[in-house]
């Protein structure tokens, strides 16, 4: 299965679901849905001082004739005094056909994406023996080692403990962690519908690691993971990923998205991962072992309504990235 097969045989992205719009509405975004007979798009607006806003269309539009949406979206952006509209299509870079490029021709390419462009996708349509056979030998070994050492994985609803380990992981790996209310709200909204599960890895009832998994149609996503510092020799995160794949498969997912690796070609990734640990490089070293396909998404596209203010926004963003 190649990249195109992964993305053309699956349902709309979680970030275009109504629940995702409801979720983001709790954290400063205002979702608005635009539709025509052939396409839909959920756009998120965020208010800025002075009556301004920014507009973001994540992993969409959905449907065929995207161009039919642009007049509606453009009118709404102008009404809300948007500084810019950024679109990140739910496409692999290799799926960006001339027809789709033509539908996006009213925009310009934006080099900075909000969602990670690089990911690893795992085809869950194979049986479990085949899924294990596709993994790196060391990854299979670590899964079995965790089981042999008595690590067990089960569902949990302990968001406070998940958050405790998220803080540990963020400090160890150098990434920002949301407030606990962010993860709690995601769980509270998605879990009752079966679209989210929190899996925990335990050893003698001691929590070692957690994984928050999201499901939408034929796809599942590993968005958030956390682990402690003391028990990494028990390999709980390997068993967690395996059980997340099994849970996803049992609930109808055909694709498991490991969500987030360095934005580089597969050749660059394989050449450099052994000697780099900055950014997402350590994450790639872990995720590559599960036997998926390295995939790079299409670039972001942007329409700038207020060029001067957009340049100010770029400077602020650049400053945050260097903090």
C-alpha positions in Angstrom: 0.0 0.0 0.0 1.5 3.4 -1.0 0.8 6.8 0.4 -2.0 7.6 -2.1 -3.8 4.4 -1.1 -3.7 5.3 2.5 -5.3 8.7 2.1 -7.8 8.0 -0.7 -9.4 5.0 1.0 -10.1 6.7 4.3 -12.8 8.9 5.8 -12.4 12.6 6.6 -9.8 13.7 9.1 -10.6 14.0 12.8 -9.7 17.7 12.6 -12.6 18.3 10.3 -15.1 16.6 12.6 -17.9 18.6 14.4 -16.5 17.2 17.7 -13.1 18.8 17.0 -14.8 22.1 16.4 -16.6 21.8 19.7 -13.4 20.9 21.4 -11.4 23.9 20.0 -14.3 26.2 20.9 -13.4 25.7 24.5 -9.9 27.1 23.9 -10.4 30.3 22.1 -11.4 29.2 18.6 -14.8 29.7 16.8 -15.6 26.9 14.3 -17.7 27.7 11.3 -18.8 25.2 8.7 -19.1 26.0 5.0 -20.7 23.7 2.5 -21.8 23.3 -1.1 -23.3 20.2 -2.7 -19.8 18.9 -3.4 -17.6 20.0 -0.5 -17.5 21.1 3.1 -14.9 22.8 5.2 -14.7 23.5 9.0 -12.7 26.7 9.5 -11.5 27.8 12.9 -11.4 31.5 13.7 -9.4 33.0 16.6 -10.1 36.5 17.7 -7.2 39.0 18.0 -7.1 42.5 19.6 -8.7 45.3 17.7 -11.5 43.3 16.2 -9.1 41.2 14.1 -8.9 37.4 13.7 -6.9 34.6 12.2 -8.5 31.8 10.2 -7.3 28.2 10.0 -8.7 25.3 8.0 -7.0 22.1 9.3 -6.9 18.9 7.2 -9.6 19.9 4.7 -11.7 20.7 2.8 -13.7 17.5 2.5 -15.2 16.5 -0.8 -14.3 17.1 -4.5 -14.9 20.6 -5.7 -13.0 22.7 -3.2 -13.1 25.8 -5.4 -16.9 26.0 -4.8 -16.2 26.9 -1.2 -13.8 29.7 -1.6 -16.3 32.6 -2.1 -18.2 31.7 1.1 -14.9 31.3 3.1 -13.5 34.5 1.7 -16.6 36.5 2.6 -16.5 35.1 6.2 -12.8 35.9 6.6 -13.3 39.5 5.4 -16.4 39.9 7.7 -14.3 38.7 10.7 -11.3 41.0 9.6 -9.0 38.0 9.3 -5.3 38.8 9.0 -4.9 35.6 7.0 -6.5 32.2 6.2 -4.2 29.2 6.4 -5.3 25.8 4.8 -3.6 22.5 5.4 -5.2 19.9 3.1 -5.6 16.3 4.2 -3.3 15.1 1.4 0.0 13.3 1.0 2.5 15.4 -0.9 2.4 12.7 -3.6 -1.4 13.1 -4.0 -1.2 16.8 -5.0 -2.5 16.5 -8.5 -2.6 19.3 -11.1 -6.4 19.4 -10.6 -6.1 19.9 -6.9 -3.3 22.5 -7.4 -5.6 24.4 -9.7 -8.3 24.4 -7.0 -5.8 25.9 -4.6 -4.4 28.4 -7.1 -6.1 31.3 -5.4 -3.7 30.8 -2.5 0.0 30.9 -2.1 2.2 28.2 -0.5 3.0 28.8 3.1 6.3 27.1 4.3 5.2 26.9 8.0 2.5 24.3 8.9 0.7 24.2 12.2 0.3 20.4 12.1 3.4 18.3 11.5 4.0 17.5 7.8 5.8 14.2 8.5 4.2 11.1 9.9 4.3 7.3 9.8 1.1 5.5 8.7 0.5 1.8 9.6 -1.8 -0.4 7.5 -4.0 -2.2 10.0 -5.7 -4.3 7.3 -3.1 -7.1 7.7 -3.5 -9.7 10.5 -1.6 -9.4 13.7 1.1 -11.8 12.8 1.8 -9.7 9.7 1.7 -6.5 11.6 4.4 -7.8 14.0 6.4 -9.2 11.1 6.6 -5.8 9.5 8.1 -4.2 12.6 11.8 -3.9 13.2 13.2 -6.9 15.1 14.2 -4.7 18.1 10.6 -3.3 18.4 9.1 -6.8 18.4 11.6 -7.8 21.1 10.7 -4.8 23.2 7.0 -5.6 23.0 7.6 -9.2 24.1 10.0 -8.0 26.8 7.3 -5.7 28.3 4.9 -8.6 28.3 7.5 -11.0 29.9 8.3 -8.4 32.6 4.6 -8.3 33.6 3.6 -5.0 32.0 -0.1 -4.9 31.3 -2.1 -2.4 29.2 -5.7 -1.5 30.0 -8.1 1.4 29.5 -8.0 4.2 32.1 -9.9 7.4 32.8 -7.3 8.9 35.2 -6.5 12.1 33.4 -4.7 13.6 36.4 -2.2 10.8 36.4 -1.9 11.0 32.6 -1.1 14.7 33.1 1.5 14.0 35.7 3.4 11.8 33.3 2.8 14.3 30.5 4.7 16.9 32.6 7.5 14.4 33.2 7.7 13.6 29.5 7.6 17.3 28.4 10.4 18.1 30.8 12.5 15.2 29.6 11.9 15.6 25.9 11.7 19.4 25.8 8.2 20.1 24.4 5.4 22.2 25.7 2.5 20.6 27.6 -1.1 21.9 27.5 -2.9 22.6 30.7 -4.6 19.6 32.2 -8.0 21.1 31.2 -7.1 20.7 27.5 -6.6 16.9 27.8 -9.6 16.5 30.1 -11.9 18.3 27.8 -10.7 16.2 24.8 -11.3 13.1 26.7 -14.7 14.2 28.0 -16.0 15.2 24.6 -14.6 12.3 22.5 -14.6 9.3 24.9 -18.5 9.0 25.3 -18.8 8.6 21.5 -16.1 5.9 21.3 -13.8 8.3 19.4 -11.1 8.5 22.2 -9.5 6.1 24.6 -6.9 6.5 27.2 -4.6 3.4 27.4 -2.3 2.9 30.4 0.7 0.6 30.8 1.0 -0.7 34.4 3.5 -2.9 36.3 2.3 -4.3 39.6 -0.4 -1.7 39.5 2.1 1.1 39.1 1.4 3.4 36.1 4.4 3.6 33.8 3.0 5.3 30.6 -0.2 6.5 28.9 -1.4 6.9 25.4 -4.4 9.0 24.3 -5.8 7.6 21.0 -8.4 9.2 18.7 -10.6 7.4 16.2 -12.7 8.7 13.3 -14.0 6.4 10.6 -11.3 4.3 9.1 -8.4 6.1 10.8 -6.9 6.4 14.3 -4.3 8.8 15.6 -1.7 8.7 18.3 -1.8 12.4 19.4 -0.6 12.3 23.0 1.7 10.0 24.9 3.4 10.2 28.4 5.8 8.0 30.3 7.9 8.1 33.5 11.6 8.2 33.7 12.2 5.3 36.1 10.8 2.3 34.3 11.8 2.8 30.7 13.8 -0.5 30.9 10.4 -2.3 31.1 9.6 -1.0 27.6 6.0 0.0 28.4 5.7 2.5 25.5 6.3 -0.3 23.0 3.5 -2.5 24.4 1.3 0.6 24.5 1.7 1.2 20.8 1.0 -2.4 20.0 -2.2 -2.4 22.1 -3.2 0.9 20.5 -2.9 -0.7 17.1 -4.9 -3.7 18.2 -7.6 -1.5 19.8 -7.8 0.6 16.6 -8.1 -2.5 14.4 -10.8 -4.0 16.6 -12.8 -0.7 16.3 -12.7 -0.6 12.5 -9.6 1.5 11.8 -7.7 0.6 8.7 -4.9 3.2 9.2 -3.0 4.0 12.4 -1.3 7.4 12.2 1.7 7.8 14.5 1.5 11.6 14.0 4.6 13.6 14.0 8.2 13.0 12.8 10.9 15.4 11.6 10.0 17.1 8.3 12.6 15.4 6.1 12.8 12.8 3.3 12.9 9.2 4.3 16.5 9.1 3.1 17.4 12.0 5.3 15.6 10.4 8.3 17.4 7.1 7.9 20.7 8.8 7.4 20.5 11.0 10.5 18.3 9.4 13.1 21.1 7.5 14.9 23.1 10.7 15.6 20.3 13.2 16.2 18.1 13.6 19.3 16.8 17.2 18.9 13.2 18.0 18.1 11.3 15.0 16.8 14.4 13.0 15.9 14.2 10.8 19.1 10.5 10.3 18.4 11.3 9.1 14.9 13.8 6.6 16.2 11.0 5.1 18.3 8.2 5.3 15.7 10.2 3.9 12.8 10.3 0.5 14.5 6.6 -0.2 14.1 6.8 -0.9 10.4 4.7 1.9 8.8 5.1 4.1 5.7 6.9 7.4 6.1 4.5 10.0 4.6 4.9 13.8 4.1 1.7 15.9 3.8 1.0 18.5 1.2 2.2 22.0 2.1 0.1 24.7 3.7 -1.6 27.3 1.6 -2.4 30.8 2.7 -4.4 33.9 1.7 -3.1 37.1 3.3 -5.7 39.8 3.8 -3.6 42.3 5.8 0.0 42.0 4.7 1.5 44.5 7.2 -0.1 42.8 10.2 0.8 39.4 8.8 4.5 40.4 8.8 4.1 41.4 12.4 2.5 38.0 13.1 5.4 36.2 11.4 8.0 38.1 13.6 6.1 37.1 16.7 5.9 33.5 15.6 9.6 33.4 14.7 10.4 34.8 18.2 8.3 32.0 19.9 10.1 29.4 17.8 13.5 30.6 19.1 12.5 30.9 22.7 
